[in-house]
Amino acid sequence: MTDSLTLQKVEGVRPSSPTWRRFLSGWTGGKTDRALRGLLLPVLLLVLLEVAAGSGWVEARLLPPPSEIAATLWQLAQNDLWAHIGASLARVGVGFFIGAVLGVVAAVLVGLSRTFEDLIDPTFQALRNVPSLAWVPLLLLWFGIDETPKITMIALGAFFPVYLNVVCGIQNVDRKLIEVGEIHGLGKYELARRILLPASLPSVFTGLRTALGLAWMFLVAAELIAASKGLGYLLSDGRETSRPDIVIAAIFLIALLGKLSDSVLAAVEVRSLYWRDTLQTRKRRRV
C-alpha cells in the first residue's frame, strides 16, 4: 500500500479519495459551474421554508410556503404580471441611465477642476444623505403623478454612487500617468478620455453596479407615487389586501431582476477590464 501511494506521488497522480470528498471538492474547488454553486443556498432556504410551513413551525398566513408563492406567481403571470415587470424595467432602465450619465459627467468635472470641486462637491455630499422617501412629497409637488417623478427618484438613487466612485477613481489615478500625458501635450479633454477614465474604470464599474442596486431599491419608493403598474405597486397592493404571498412574490421578482441585471453589468465589467492582473481575475481564470 505504501509503495502504491509513493508511486502515485512520484508519477504526479493523486491518490483516490472517497466519493463524498470528491463531491465536496467539486463544489468548493472551482470545478463545478459557479452558477450551480450560487443556487445551492437559495434552494436549501426554499426547502427549509417549505418544510417549516408544512410542519407548522411558522404560520403559513404570515410566511407562505414557496409552493404557495409559486402558485401566486403563476396566477399573476396569467393576468398582468408581465405588464408590471415591463413597467418596472422601463423605469429602472431610464432612471439608471440618466443618473449614471449625469454622475459620470459631474464626477469628471469635479475630478479635473478644483474650482468645480469647491463649488458643487459639498452640496452633493449633503444631498446624497437625504433618504429616498424624503423626496416623494417634493417631487409630487413639482412634477405631479405621471412618470416624471418616478424616473427622477430612480435617477437620484443612481446618481450619487456613480458620482462618488468615479470622483474617487479619478483622484486616485497614478500621478505618473498624468505627468506622461502632460508631457505629450494632452489637454484636459484628451487627458480625461485617454488616461483618467480608462485608469479609473474599476471605480466606474463599482459605482455603476452600486447605482444599479440602488435603482431597484428606489424603484419601490418611486412606485409608491400613485403608480398603477409595477412591482412596487404589487408590494403595496399585497399589503393593502393582506396578501403576504403577493408581497413575497414581488420581493422575489425584484431580487431576481436585480441579480440578472447586475450579472449583465458584471459580465461587461469582466470583458472591459480583461487586462487587469488581480486576485479576482486570477480566480475567474482558474474556475
C-alpha angles and dihedrals in degrees: 000000000000091000090052093052091046091051091050091052093047093049091046095247119140117235113250114265132202118276094249091053092051090049092049093047089053091059096042104029100064098252096110119071111274092228091060091050089050090055093054098082096044091049092050091049092050092050091048092050091048092051093044093051093044092049094048095244089129129028110258091210090062100034110021117206118257091252091061092046090051089052090050091051090051091051092048090049089058090057126029105324094116091053089054092048093047093050092050093045091051093050094047093045096050095040093047092049094050094045094046095049093047090045093054093046093049091045092052091051092049093043093052100038129051088197093059090045092054092045105046110012096077090052093049092047089055096045095050089066093059110108117244095241090056089069094054100083093042093050090048090054093047103040108016122225103308127101096287098079092045094052091042090054092052092045090054090053092050097042103066101050090049092046094048096046096044092049089050091048094049095046091050097052112126109270091221091063090054091049091052090052092049091049089056090052100251116166124220093271094049090042090055095044100044104030117011100046096042091047091049096046094111089058091044092056091045089055093045094051092046090048092050091054091049090048089061090046092050089048091076092052090044094052091052085072098095095296121168095187135037140072091277088056089052089054092052092044092051091051094049093048094043092242108145089176090064091046093051092043090054091047090050092051093048090050092047095048091044091053093047093049091046090050090054091051091045090053090052088050092053092050093045095047099040090125094067118105100206137136091260094053091048090051090052092050092052094050 
